[in-house]
């Protein structure tokens, strides 16, 4: 682009910007896939040799998988959008095709109407499950192709409902669900000669087929629903001693539940434990169908003060609740079923490596309204005997079970408590160190959590705990404590965390080098370190960038990952595990080089409460030192961690820093920390303090600063505009404006009432309005609306399921009555964030016009000067200035 004049970025340019999706790396590390997905139009999947060229591209490729030997790649392909729209318009099904690509010769095979596929791990087969011919048929089975990738053999199996290769790749199992149950059953195929065995057949529905890890045992549910019952009555079938070349399984067993009026439910999976002695499953109560003639004809919801779960929440979770099950364990040796979960023990965490589970009992706390939800009594449950032991009462921070299943962990007021299942002894690990592992910066008015578990050692001797910056290893056999990161984190304010590259591993080998992610709290640098126990960590790659998660090739020391800055799109890079010579392998947005683009700097500031904070400031593309610029401030809570986040031009309802910087604006994103009970006042302090710091540094024109916040940021911007005349204009999206009325309505998306959110979660009020009504008034924008001297604009969707649309209407109505300069952009049927592209574009245009008018003296369009009558809403476009004929 040498000699070419750079263009400012506009909304019309957004269509060409791409995201990267569907990335994967082959097991041998030689191949990768990625898709460029533009803001408008179809995505394009690329299959390329990492050290070579792209060999194949496909429109709308997705769900990519490489074969274990890296000789094949398969992916589903959707029709082009134009074709899909035509099919939908003619009420025809839009179906995906499977593309099976040979990486040796670039030969591709297509299988139309595919719903799913799976490679075997250790043999050269792929299972291709086709869509049903009649999607409305009662039976769920459809054709499956079992294809030999080395030869030309393909087996077509009809009416398959589920399928899976075993881990060793020697056997293939499937269930059949056919019309009138003809041939229903569980079948196994020997992949050596494609000989098939019917393991269990009958006029049943089969579900939740499950191989054990060793691949020589299989289990499945089978059953039917009797007339008048709601639930299906399922039994369990399992077979052992399965192997290629077998004549019959070594043993076959069945189990029927003995608990009266209960069923084994198909809504929960079957899972084998490590020792193959137990099956984890779900049970639920049987109930009778209510005849239509017996149903209440009235439609009424009874909201009762004794309801443990409020009615609006029950409505949202009704379908989930219909399928809810209680965790249970079947001991296969004696066929004894141990029920762990109950109505009281609503949550249970099991472990496949031991006979222990942790159950949570919250009955004592469900009806308590003046404390946050989440407290429970923890019990240890022996899954072989059913014996229960109390671990601890009134626990707020349950930290789970160790990978080996020998310990349970929980936090109590910052202390990490270790419970030994066998001895029933509890150890306070925190007493072994002078450090406080509680996250003291957590500013919500609940019990502060610890920084969490970093991991467990593979030898079972150590548990690693995170501190703010460093990682500490606590011995499980002594009082020894080791600082794994040697204090480098604390000294340099680098936050270290352990990274496991093997997705199947649940522990760390502490005899080998350990991989650490690293983030500079003040510098915003990021990357990866390596540490050997007893030695100082060494930087592998630690850059002034945002470096993403590593995705390792399964059988090679090669990783792919992203690197990004405000200027650099998060393209993918490839490297070996030393990360010394990374190579960029994607280039999603080369067109960016033709546009003006700003850069970011960090701003340090101190608020009036004495907190030392940071903000990230985007400078205009043509920034001249000493010149003062108009500035937009965008905020939520903490924002400086986004310093190196690329500003992607996309259609949504937020200001894009890249666009505003390209058009001569500063964009400031400050950190906010909160004083309990003063969320609005805290935001006022930190946003004005950050703005003043930028003014004092000579960047910003103090008369041309605007605010924009959405949701919680909308609340904050709505409050700030009532407290100061520092800003020239404010745009507030989906704002909470009246904390008192907001407290008493439901969060529609979840069905929960808003009270707990305002008291103990993001609202941080710590009390209810009935405890301190004046405090709520003091923090509610609407109660200070008379003080507003600044023009402001509200965005709200009428179908907002998070912040009720009425909150925006209340604020508009109040400000209008008080004669304030207020505009409400109300988008019918839109949720919390605008979802329709045409509305997203519309708001981007109007928001930019609003800021341009008040911060750059641009002429106001007609809708800003005079409004738009309802009958004219389809005639008056946002760009009309009122001079058109």
C-alpha positions in Angstrom: 0.0 0.0 0.0 3.0 2.3 -0.4 1.9 5.6 -1.8 -1.8 4.8 -1.5 -3.9 7.1 0.7 -5.5 5.2 3.6 -9.3 5.4 4.0 -11.2 5.9 7.2 -13.2 2.9 8.2 -17.0 3.1 7.8 -19.9 0.8 8.4 -20.0 0.0 4.6 -16.6 -1.6 4.9 -17.6 -4.0 7.6 -18.9 -6.7 5.3 -15.4 -7.8 4.1 -14.0 -8.4 7.6 -13.5 -12.1 8.5 -13.5 -14.1 11.7 -11.6 -17.4 11.9 -13.6 -20.5 12.8 -13.3 -24.3 12.6 -9.6 -24.4 13.3 -8.0 -27.8 13.9 -4.6 -29.4 13.6 -3.9 -33.0 12.5 -2.5 -35.5 14.9 0.9 -35.5 13.1 1.0 -31.7 13.2 1.4 -31.4 9.4 -2.1 -30.2 8.4 -4.6 -27.7 9.7 -8.0 -26.3 8.9 -9.5 -22.9 9.3 -12.5 -21.0 7.9 -12.8 -17.4 7.0 -16.3 -16.3 8.0 -17.1 -12.8 6.8 -19.6 -10.4 8.4 -21.8 -10.9 5.3 -21.8 -13.9 3.0 -20.7 -17.5 3.2 -17.7 -18.8 5.1 -14.9 -20.7 3.4 -13.1 -23.6 5.0 -9.4 -24.1 4.1 -7.5 -27.3 4.3 -3.8 -26.7 4.1 -0.4 -28.3 4.7 1.1 -26.1 7.4 4.5 -25.9 5.7 2.9 -25.8 2.2 -0.2 -24.6 0.4 -3.9 -24.9 0.7 -5.1 -28.0 -1.1 -8.9 -27.6 -0.8 -11.5 -24.9 0.1 -15.2 -25.5 0.7 -18.1 -23.1 1.2 -19.6 -23.3 4.7 -17.5 -26.2 6.0 -17.9 -27.1 9.7 -17.3 -29.8 12.4 -13.9 -30.7 11.1 -12.2 -34.0 12.2 -8.9 -35.6 11.2 -8.4 -39.3 11.1 -6.0 -40.7 13.8 -3.3 -41.5 11.1 -3.6 -38.0 9.6 -4.4 -39.3 6.2 -8.0 -38.1 6.0 -10.0 -35.1 7.0 -13.8 -35.0 7.1 -16.2 -32.1 7.5 -19.8 -31.2 7.0 -20.7 -28.6 4.4 -23.8 -26.5 4.4 -25.4 -25.1 1.3 -24.6 -21.5 0.3 -26.8 -19.0 2.0 -28.7 -18.1 -1.2 -29.5 -21.8 -1.9 -30.5 -22.4 1.8 -32.8 -19.4 1.6 -34.5 -20.8 -1.5 -34.9 -24.2 0.2 -36.4 -22.6 3.3 -38.8 -20.5 1.2 -40.0 -23.6 -0.6 -40.3 -25.4 2.8 -37.7 -28.0 2.0 -35.1 -29.3 4.3 -31.7 -27.7 4.4 -29.2 -30.6 4.7 -25.5 -30.8 5.2 -23.2 -33.0 3.1 -20.1 -34.8 4.3 -16.8 -34.1 2.4 -14.2 -36.8 3.0 -10.8 -35.7 1.8 -7.8 -37.9 1.2 -4.7 -35.8 2.2 -2.5 -38.1 0.2 -4.0 -37.4 -3.2 -6.4 -34.5 -2.7 -9.3 -36.8 -3.7 -12.7 -35.9 -2.2 -15.8 -37.9 -1.8 -19.2 -36.4 -1.0 -22.0 -37.9 1.0 -25.2 -35.9 0.8 -27.7 -35.7 3.7 -25.3 -36.4 6.5 -26.2 -35.7 10.1 -23.0 -36.9 11.8 -19.7 -38.8 11.3 -16.9 -40.4 13.3 -13.5 -41.8 12.6 -12.3 -44.9 14.5 -9.2 -44.1 16.5 -7.0 -47.1 15.7 -8.4 -48.6 12.4 -9.2 -47.1 9.0 -12.9 -46.8 9.3 -15.4 -43.9 9.3 -19.0 -44.1 10.3 -21.3 -41.8 8.3 -24.8 -41.3 9.8 -27.4 -40.1 7.2 -30.4 -38.0 7.8 -33.7 -39.8 8.1 -35.8 -40.0 4.9 -38.9 -38.9 6.9 -37.9 -36.6 9.7 -41.5 -36.8 11.1 -41.4 -40.6 11.5 -41.9 -42.0 15.0 -38.8 -44.2 14.8 -35.5 -42.4 15.1 -33.2 -44.7 13.0 -31.7 -43.8 9.7 -29.1 -45.2 7.3 -25.4 -45.5 8.4 -22.5 -46.1 6.1 -19.5 -47.9 7.7 -16.7 -47.2 5.2 -13.3 -48.8 5.0 -10.8 -46.1 4.2 -8.1 -48.6 3.1 -10.2 -50.7 0.8 -13.4 -50.3 -1.1 -15.7 -52.0 1.4 -18.7 -50.0 2.6 -21.4 -51.5 4.7 -24.9 -49.9 4.6 -26.8 -50.4 7.9 -30.4 -49.3 8.1 -32.4 -47.7 11.0 -29.3 -46.8 13.1 -30.2 -44.5 16.1 -26.7 -44.3 17.7 -23.2 -45.7 17.0 -19.7 -45.6 18.4 -16.3 -47.2 17.8 -14.5 -48.7 20.8 -11.3 -47.1 22.0 -9.0 -49.7 20.3 -10.8 -49.4 17.0 -11.4 -53.1 16.8 -15.2 -53.1 17.2 -18.1 -50.9 16.1 -21.4 -50.8 18.0 -24.7 -49.4 17.0 -28.4 -49.4 18.1 -31.4 -49.9 15.8 -34.7 -48.0 16.1 -36.9 -49.1 13.3 -40.5 -48.8 12.2 -42.7 -50.9 14.5 -39.6 -51.8 16.5 -38.6 -54.3 13.8 -35.0 -55.4 14.4 -34.5 -53.0 17.3 -31.4 -53.9 19.4 -27.7 -53.4 20.2 -25.3 -54.8 17.6 -21.5 -55.1 17.4 -19.4 -55.4 14.2 -15.9 -56.9 14.1 -14.0 -54.4 12.0 -11.5 -57.1 10.9 -14.1 -59.0 8.8 -17.2 -56.9 9.2 -19.0 -59.8 10.9 -21.9 -58.6 13.0 -23.3 -59.9 16.3 -26.7 -59.0 17.8 -25.9 -58.5 21.5 -29.4 -57.7 22.6 -32.6 -57.4 20.5 -36.3 -56.9 21.2 -39.3 -54.6 20.8 -37.7 -51.9 22.9 -36.2 -48.5 22.5 -32.4 -48.5 23.1 -30.5 -45.5 24.4 -27.3 -44.2 26.0 -25.0 -46.9 24.6 -21.6 -46.6 26.3 -18.2 -48.4 25.7 -15.8 -48.7 28.6 -12.3 -47.2 28.3 -10.7 -50.5 27.5 -13.1 -51.2 24.6 -14.1 -54.7 25.8 -17.3 -53.8 27.7 -20.5 -52.1 26.6 -23.7 -51.1 28.2 -27.0 -49.8 27.0 -30.5 -48.9 28.2 -33.5 -50.7 26.8 -37.2 -50.3 27.6 -40.6 -49.1 26.6 -43.3 -46.8 28.0 -46.4 -48.4 29.3 -49.8 -46.9 28.6 -50.7 -44.3 31.2 -47.1 -43.7 32.4 -45.0 -40.6 31.7 -41.6 -42.2 31.9 -40.1 -45.1 29.9 -39.3 -48.2 32.0 -35.7 -48.9 31.2 -33.4 -51.8 32.1 -29.7 -51.9 31.7 -27.9 -54.5 29.6 -24.1 -54.9 29.7 -21.7 -57.3 28.0 -18.1 -58.1 28.9 -15.2 -59.8 27.2 -15.9 -58.2 23.8 -13.0 -58.7 21.3 -12.4 -59.0 17.6 -12.8 -62.6 16.5 -15.0 -63.6 19.5 -17.9 -66.0 19.1 -19.9 -64.7 22.1 -19.3 -62.2 24.9 -17.7 -63.6 28.0 -20.7 -62.5 30.0 -24.0 -60.8 29.5 -26.1 -59.2 32.3 -29.3 -57.2 32.8 -30.5 -55.1 35.6 -34.1 -53.9 36.4 -34.5 -51.2 39.0 -36.0 -52.4 42.3 -36.9 -49.0 43.8 -40.6 -48.7 43.7 -42.1 -46.1 41.4 -38.7 -45.2 40.0 -37.2 -45.7 36.5 -33.7 -45.7 35.1 -33.9 -42.7 32.8 -32.7 -42.3 29.3 -32.2 -38.6 30.0 -28.9 -39.3 31.7 -25.8 -41.0 30.1 -24.4 -44.4 31.2 -20.7 -44.0 32.3 -18.2 -46.7 33.3 -15.9 -46.2 36.2 -12.2 -46.7 35.7 -12.2 -50.2 37.3 -15.2 -51.3 35.2 -17.0 -52.3 38.4 -19.7 -49.5 38.4 -22.0 -47.7 36.0 -23.1 -44.2 36.7 -26.6 -43.4 35.7 -29.7 -41.3 36.4 -33.0 -42.3 37.9 -36.3 -40.5 38.3 -39.7 -41.0 39.7 -42.4 -42.6 37.6 -45.7 -40.7 37.2 -49.0 -41.2 35.6 -50.2 -39.2 32.6 -53.1 -36.9 33.3 -56.0 -37.5 31.1 -57.1 -34.4 29.1 -60.6 -34.7 30.7 -59.0 -34.4 34.1 -56.9 -31.4 33.4 -57.7 -28.0 34.9 -59.4 -26.0 32.2 -58.3 -22.7 33.7 -54.8 -21.4 33.0 -53.4 -20.0 36.3 -49.9 -19.9 37.9 -50.0 -20.0 41.7 -47.2 -17.8 43.1 -46.8 -18.9 46.8 -44.6 -17.4 49.5 -43.4 -20.9 50.3 -42.1 -21.6 46.8 -38.5 -22.6 47.0 -38.1 -21.7 43.3 -40.1 -18.7 42.1 -42.7 -19.5 39.4 -41.0 -17.4 36.7 -37.9 -19.5 37.1 -39.9 -22.8 37.1 -41.5 -21.7 33.7 -38.0 -21.2 32.2 -36.7 -24.5 33.5 -39.9 -26.6 32.9 -38.5 -28.7 30.1 -35.2 -29.2 31.9 -37.1 -30.2 35.1 -39.1 -32.7 33.2 -35.9 -34.4 32.2 -34.1 -34.0 35.6 -32.7 -37.1 37.1 -31.0 -38.2 40.4 -27.5 -39.5 40.2 -27.1 -43.1 41.0 -24.4 -45.8 40.8 -25.0 -49.5 39.9 -22.4 -51.8 41.4 -22.1 -54.5 38.7 -20.7 -57.3 41.0 -23.7 -57.5 43.3 -26.1 -55.5 41.2 -26.7 -53.1 44.1 -27.9 -49.6 43.1 -26.8 -46.7 45.3 -28.8 -43.6 44.9 -26.7 -40.5 45.5 -28.9 -37.6 44.4 -32.3 -36.9 46.0 -34.7 -34.0 46.2 -32.6 -32.9 49.1 -29.2 -33.8 47.7 -29.8 -31.9 44.5 -26.3 -31.9 43.2 -23.8 -34.8 43.3 -20.2 -35.0 42.0 -18.9 -38.5 41.3 -15.4 -39.7 40.4 -14.6 -42.5 38.0 -11.3 -43.4 39.9 -12.8 -44.1 43.3 -15.9 -45.2 45.2 -16.6 -41.7 46.6 -18.9 -38.9 45.6 -19.7 -35.5 47.1 -23.4 -34.6 47.5 -24.7 -31.1 48.2 -27.7 -30.6 50.5 -29.1 -27.1 50.4 -32.5 -27.6 52.0 -31.6 -25.6 55.0 -30.8 -22.6 52.9 -33.3 -22.6 50.0 -36.0 -20.6 51.8 -33.6 -18.1 53.3 -34.2 -14.8 51.5 -31.7 -12.6 53.3 -28.5 -14.4 52.1 -27.1 -15.3 48.7 -28.0 -18.6 47.1 -25.3 -21.2 46.8 -24.8 -22.4 50.4 -24.9 -26.1 51.0 -23.9 -28.9 53.4 -21.4 -31.3 51.8 -21.6 -35.0 52.4 -19.2 -37.8 51.4 -21.1 -40.8 49.9 -19.6 -44.2 49.5 -20.9 -45.4 46.1 -20.4 -49.0 47.0 -22.2 -49.0 50.3 -24.3 -45.9 50.3 -22.8 -44.8 53.6 -22.8 -41.0 54.1 -20.6 -38.7 56.2 -20.9 -35.0 56.8 -17.9 -33.1 55.3 -18.9 -29.6 56.3 -21.9 -27.4 56.8 -22.8 -24.1 55.2 -20.2 -24.2 52.4 -20.3 -21.5 49.8 -17.2 -22.4 47.7 -17.2 -26.1 46.8 -14.0 -26.8 45.0 -14.7 -30.4 43.9 -13.0 -33.8 44.1 -9.4 -34.6 43.4 -8.8 -36.5 40.1 -8.0 -39.8 42.0 -11.1 -39.4 44.0 -9.4 -39.5 47.4 -10.0 -35.9 48.5 -12.7 -33.3 48.5 -11.9 -29.6 48.7 -13.8 -26.6 49.7 -13.0 -23.0 50.8 -14.0 -21.4 54.1 -13.4 -17.7 54.5 -10.3 -17.9 52.3 -8.9 -21.1 53.8 -8.6 -24.1 51.5 -9.9 -27.2 53.3 -8.9 -30.7 52.3 -11.1 -33.6 53.3 -9.7 -37.2 53.2 -12.5 -39.7 52.3 -10.9 -42.7 53.9 -9.8 -41.1 57.2 -12.7 -38.5 57.3 -10.1 -36.0 58.5 -10.1 -32.4 57.3 -6.9 -30.4 56.9 -6.7 -26.6 56.6 -4.0 -26.3 54.0 -3.8 -22.5 54.5 -2.3 -22.9 58.0 0.9 -24.3 56.3 1.6 -20.9 54.7 1.7 -17.3 55.8 0.0 -16.3 52.6 -3.7 -15.5 52.3 -5.0 -17.4 49.2 -8.3 -15.5 49.3 -9.1 -13.2 46.4 -9.3 -9.9 48.3 -10.0 -8.0 45.1 -13.3 -9.8 44.6 -15.7 -7.0 45.4 -19.1 -8.6 45.5 -20.7 -8.8 49.0 -20.5 -12.5 49.4 -17.8 -14.8 50.9 -14.7 -14.1 48.9 -13.4 -17.1 47.0 -9.8 -18.3 46.8 -7.8 -18.1 43.6 -8.6 -21.7 43.0 -6.9 -25.0 42.4 -4.1 -25.0 39.9 -3.9 -28.7 39.5 -2.9 -32.1 41.0 0.3 -34.1 40.6 0.2 -37.3 38.7 2.0 -39.1 41.5 -0.8 -38.2 44.0 1.6 -36.4 46.3 0.8 -32.7 45.6 -2.1 -30.3 45.1 -1.3 -27.0 43.5 -3.1 -23.8 44.5 -3.2 -20.5 42.7 -2.2 -17.3 44.5 -2.7 -13.9 42.8 0.4 -14.3 40.7 2.4 -17.4 41.8 1.5 -21.1 42.1 2.2 -23.1 45.3 2.4 -26.9 45.7 1.1 -28.3 49.0 2.3 -31.8 49.9 -0.5 -34.3 50.7 1.9 -36.3 52.9 3.6 -33.6 54.9 3.6 -29.9 55.8 5.9 -29.0 52.9 4.9 -26.1 50.6 6.8 -25.2 47.5 6.5 -22.0 45.5 6.6 -23.5 42.0 7.1 -20.1 40.3 9.8 -19.0 42.8 8.1 -15.7 43.5 8.7 -14.4 40.0 5.0 -13.8 39.6 4.8 -11.6 42.7 8.0 -9.7 42.0 7.1 -8.9 38.4 3.3 -8.9 38.7 2.9 -11.7 36.3 -0.1 -14.0 36.8 1.1 -17.6 36.2 -1.4 -20.5 35.7 -0.7 -24.2 34.9 -1.6 -25.3 31.3 -2.4 -28.9 30.3 -2.0 -29.5 26.6 -3.4 -33.1 26.7 -7.2 -32.8 26.7 -7.4 -36.3 28.2 -5.1 -35.7 31.2 -6.4 -34.6 34.5 -3.1 -34.3 36.4 0.4 -32.9 35.9 3.7 -34.8 35.9 5.8 -32.7 38.2 8.9 -34.6 37.3 8.8 -33.0 33.9 8.8 -29.4 32.7 5.5 -27.7 33.4 3.8 -25.3 31.0 2.5 -22.0 32.4 0.4 -19.3 30.9 1.6 -15.8 31.8 -0.2 -12.4 32.0 1.4 -9.1 33.0 -1.0 -7.4 35.3 0.3 -3.9 34.6 2.1 -4.4 31.3 -0.7 -6.4 29.6 2.0 -8.7 28.1 1.0 -12.3 27.7 2.4 -15.7 26.6 3.9 -18.8 28.0 6.6 -19.9 30.4 8.1 -23.2 31.3 9.1 -24.3 34.8 10.9 -27.3 36.4 10.1 -27.9 40.1 12.8 -26.2 42.1 14.0 -23.9 39.4 12.9 -20.5 38.2 10.4 -20.3 35.3 11.8 -19.5 31.9 9.9 -17.4 29.3 9.1 -19.3 26.1 7.2 -16.5 24.5 6.1 -13.4 26.5 5.1 -10.5 24.2 3.4 -7.2 24.3 0.4 -8.9 22.7 -2.6 -11.0 23.7 -1.4 -14.6 23.0 -4.2 -17.2 22.9 -4.7 -20.7 24.1 -2.4 -23.4 22.6 -3.9 -26.2 20.6 -1.4 -29.1 20.4 -1.2 -31.8 17.8 -2.0 -35.1 19.4 1.1 -37.0 18.3 3.6 -34.2 17.5 5.2 -31.4 19.4 3.5 -28.7 17.5 0.9 -26.1 18.5 -1.4 -23.6 16.8 -2.5 -20.4 18.6 -3.5 -16.8 18.0 -1.6 -13.6 18.6 -3.5 -10.2 18.5 -3.1 -6.6 19.4 -5.4 -3.6 18.8 -3.9 -3.4 15.3 -3.3 -7.0 14.5 -6.2 -9.4 13.9 -5.9 -12.7 15.9 -4.5 -14.7 13.1 -3.2 -18.2 13.7 0.5 -19.1 14.3 2.2 -22.4 14.4 5.2 -23.4 16.5 7.0 -26.2 18.2 6.8 -26.4 22.0 9.9 -24.1 22.4 7.9 -21.3 20.7 11.1 -19.8 19.5 10.3 -19.5 15.8 6.6 -19.1 15.4 5.2 -18.9 11.9 2.0 -17.1 10.9 -0.3 -19.3 8.9 -3.5 -17.3 8.3 -4.2 -13.9 6.9 -7.9 -13.3 7.4 -8.1 -9.6 6.8 -5.4 -8.3 4.4 -7.8 -5.5 3.3 -7.1 -3.8 6.7 -3.8 -2.4 5.3 -5.9 0.0 3.1 -7.5 1.7 6.1 -6.6 4.1 8.8 -6.1 2.4 12.1 -5.2 3.8 15.5 -3.1 2.4 18.2 -3.5 2.0 22.0 -1.6 3.3 25.0 -2.0 2.5 28.7 -3.1 5.2 31.0 -2.4 5.0 34.8 -4.7 7.0 37.1 -5.8 7.2 40.7 -9.4 7.7 41.7 -10.7 9.9 44.5 -10.9 6.9 46.8 -7.2 6.3 46.4 -7.3 3.3 44.1 -4.5 3.0 41.5 -6.1 1.9 38.3 -5.5 1.6 34.5 -7.3 2.4 31.3 -6.6 1.5 27.7 -6.7 4.5 25.3 -7.1 4.1 21.6 -5.4 7.0 19.7 -6.7 8.3 16.4 -5.0 6.9 13.3 -3.5 10.3 12.4 -2.6 11.2 16.0 -0.5 14.4 16.3 1.2 14.9 19.7 -0.1 18.0 21.4 -3.4 18.1 19.6 -6.6 17.6 21.6 -9.2 15.2 20.2 -12.8 14.3 20.8 -13.1 11.2 23.0 -15.7 8.4 23.5 -15.5 6.5 26.8 -16.7 2.9 26.7 -16.9 1.0 30.0 -18.4 -1.9 32.0 -16.3 -3.1 34.9 -12.6 -3.8 34.4 -11.6 -3.1 30.8 -7.8 -2.5 30.7 -7.2 -6.3 30.2 -8.6 -5.7 26.7 -5.6 -3.5 25.9 -4.3 -5.9 23.2 -7.7 -7.1 22.1 -8.3 -6.6 18.4 -11.1 -4.2 17.6 -13.1 -6.2 15.1 -15.5 -4.3 12.8 -18.7 -6.2 13.2 -22.5 -5.7 13.4 -23.6 -5.2 17.0 -24.7 -2.5 19.4 -21.4 -1.3 20.8 -18.9 1.4 19.6 -16.0 -0.1 17.7 -12.8 1.4 18.8 -11.2 0.7 15.4 -13.9 2.7 13.6 -13.9 5.7 15.9 -10.1 5.8 16.0 -10.0 5.6 12.2 -12.3 8.7 12.2 -10.4 10.9 14.5 -11.6 9.9 17.9 -9.9 8.8 21.1 -11.6 5.8 22.7 -11.0 5.3 26.4 -11.8 2.0 28.3 -11.2 2.5 32.0 -11.2 0.1 35.0 -13.9 0.4 37.6 -13.8 -1.1 41.1 -16.7 -0.9 43.5 -17.4 0.2 47.0 -20.1 -2.0 48.6 -23.5 -0.3 48.3 -22.2 2.4 45.9 -22.1 1.0 42.4 -23.1 4.2 40.6 -20.9 6.4 42.8 -18.0 4.1 42.2 -18.4 4.2 38.4 -18.7 8.0 38.6 -15.5 8.2 40.5 -13.5 5.9 38.2 -14.8 7.1 34.9 -14.4 10.8 35.7 -11.0 10.2 37.2 -9.8 8.3 34.1 -11.3 11.0 31.8 -9.5 13.7 33.8 -6.2 11.8 33.6 -6.5 11.7 29.8 -7.3 15.4 29.7 -4.3 16.2 32.0 -2.1 14.2 29.6 -3.1 16.5 26.8 -4.9 13.9 24.7 -8.6 14.9 25.0 -10.6 18.0 24.3 -12.4 18.5 27.7 -15.5 19.9 25.9 -15.8 17.0 23.5 -16.1 13.8 25.5 -19.0 11.3 25.3 -20.0 8.2 27.1 -21.3 4.8 26.0 -22.2 1.8 28.1 -24.5 -1.1 27.7 -26.4 -3.2 30.2 -24.4 -2.7 33.5 -22.4 -0.1 31.6 -25.8 1.3 30.6 -26.7 1.6 34.3 -23.4 3.3 35.0 -23.6 5.8 32.1 -27.2 6.6 33.1 -26.1 7.3 36.7 -23.1 9.4 35.6 -25.1 11.7 33.4 -27.1 12.7 36.5 -24.0 13.5 38.6 -21.7 15.6 36.4 -21.7 18.0 33.4 -18.3 16.8 32.4 -19.5 15.1 29.3 -21.0 16.5 26.1 -23.4 13.6 25.4 -24.2 10.1 26.6 -25.4 7.0 24.8 -26.8 4.4 27.2 -27.9 0.9 26.1 -30.3 -1.5 27.9 -29.8 0.4 31.1 -30.9 -0.3 34.7 -32.4 3.1 35.7 -34.5 2.4 38.8 -32.9 0.0 41.2 -36.1 -0.2 43.3 -38.4 -1.2 40.5 -35.7 -3.3 38.9 -35.3 -5.2 42.2 -38.9 -6.4 42.1 -39.2 -7.8 38.6 -37.8 -11.0 37.0 -34.8 -11.4 34.9 -36.9 -12.8 32.0 -34.1 -14.7 30.3 -33.5 -16.9 33.4 -36.8 -16.4 35.3 -35.0 -15.5 38.5 -35.9 -12.4 40.4 -33.5 -9.5 40.2 -33.2 -8.9 43.9 -30.3 -11.3 44.5 -28.5 -9.9 41.5 -28.7 -6.4 42.9 -27.9 -7.4 46.5 -25.1 -9.9 46.2 -24.0 -10.1 42.6 -23.2 -7.4 40.0 -25.3 -4.8 41.9 -23.2 -5.1 45.0 -25.8 -3.3 47.1 -25.4 -5.8 50.0 -28.9 -4.9 51.4 -32.5 -4.9 50.1 -34.4 -1.7 49.5 -36.5 -2.5 52.5 -33.3 -2.4 54.6 -32.1 0.9 53.2 -34.5 2.6 50.8 -32.5 5.8 50.7 -29.3 3.9 49.6 -31.2 2.5 46.6 -32.6 5.9 45.8 -29.1 7.4 46.0 -27.8 4.8 43.5 -30.8 5.0 41.1 -30.3 7.2 38.0 -34.0 8.0 37.8 -34.0 9.6 41.3 -31.5 12.1 40.1 -32.9 12.9 36.7 -33.7 16.4 37.7 -29.9 17.1 37.7 -29.4 16.2 34.1 -28.0 18.9 31.9 -26.4 16.7 29.2 -28.2 15.4 26.1 -28.5 11.6 26.2 -29.8 8.8 24.1 -31.2 5.4 25.2 -31.1 2.2 23.2 -33.5 -0.6 24.3 -35.1 -3.7 22.7 -38.7 -4.4 23.7 -37.9 -8.1 24.1 -35.0 -7.6 26.5 -34.7 -10.7 28.7 -32.1 -9.2 31.0 -33.0 -5.6 31.7 -36.7 -5.0 31.2 -37.6 -2.6 28.5 -39.7 -0.6 31.0 -36.4 0.5 32.7 -35.5 2.4 29.5 -39.1 3.7 29.2 -39.1 4.9 32.9 -36.0 6.9 32.3 -37.2 8.4 29.0 -40.6 9.3 30.6 -39.0 10.9 33.6 -36.5 12.9 31.6 -39.1 13.9 29.1 -41.4 15.2 31.9 -38.5 17.1 33.3 -37.7 18.7 29.9 -34.4 17.0 29.3 -32.8 16.4 25.9 -33.5 12.6 25.6 -34.1 10.2 22.7 -35.2 6.6 23.1 -34.3 4.3 20.3 -36.7 1.4 20.9 -36.3 -1.7 18.7 -39.4 -3.9 18.7 -38.9 -7.6 19.4 -35.1 -7.2 20.0 -33.4 -8.9 23.0 -30.8 -7.5 25.4 -28.3 -7.1 22.5 -29.6 -6.3 19.1 -29.8 -9.5 17.0 -31.1 -8.5 13.6 -28.4 -7.3 11.2 -30.5 -4.5 9.9 -31.1 -3.1 13.4 -27.5 -3.5 14.3 -26.5 -1.4 11.3 -29.2 1.1 12.0 -28.0 1.7 15.6 -24.3 1.9 14.5 -25.3 4.7 12.1 -27.4 6.6 14.7 -24.8 6.2 17.5 -22.0 7.6 15.2 -24.3 10.4 14.1 -25.1 11.3 17.7 -21.4 11.4 18.7 -20.4 13.2 15.5 -23.0 16.0 16.2 -22.1 16.6 19.9 -18.4 15.9 19.7 -17.5 17.1 16.2 -20.2 19.7 15.4 -21.6 17.6 12.5 -25.0 18.6 11.4 -27.8 16.6 13.2 -30.0 14.5 11.0 -33.7 14.8 10.9 -34.4 12.1 13.5 -32.2 13.8 16.0 -33.6 17.3 15.4 -37.3 16.6 15.2 -37.9 12.9 15.9 -39.9 10.5 13.7 -43.6 10.0 13.7 -44.8 6.4 13.9 -46.5 6.5 10.5 -43.2 7.8 9.0 -40.9 5.3 10.6 -40.4 3.4 7.4 -39.9 6.5 5.4 -37.4 8.5 7.4 -33.9 7.0 7.1 -31.2 7.8 9.6 -29.1 9.8 7.0 -32.0 12.1 6.1 -31.2 15.7 7.1 -34.7 17.2 6.6 -33.8 18.9 3.3 -35.0 16.1 1.1 -38.0 16.7 -1.0 
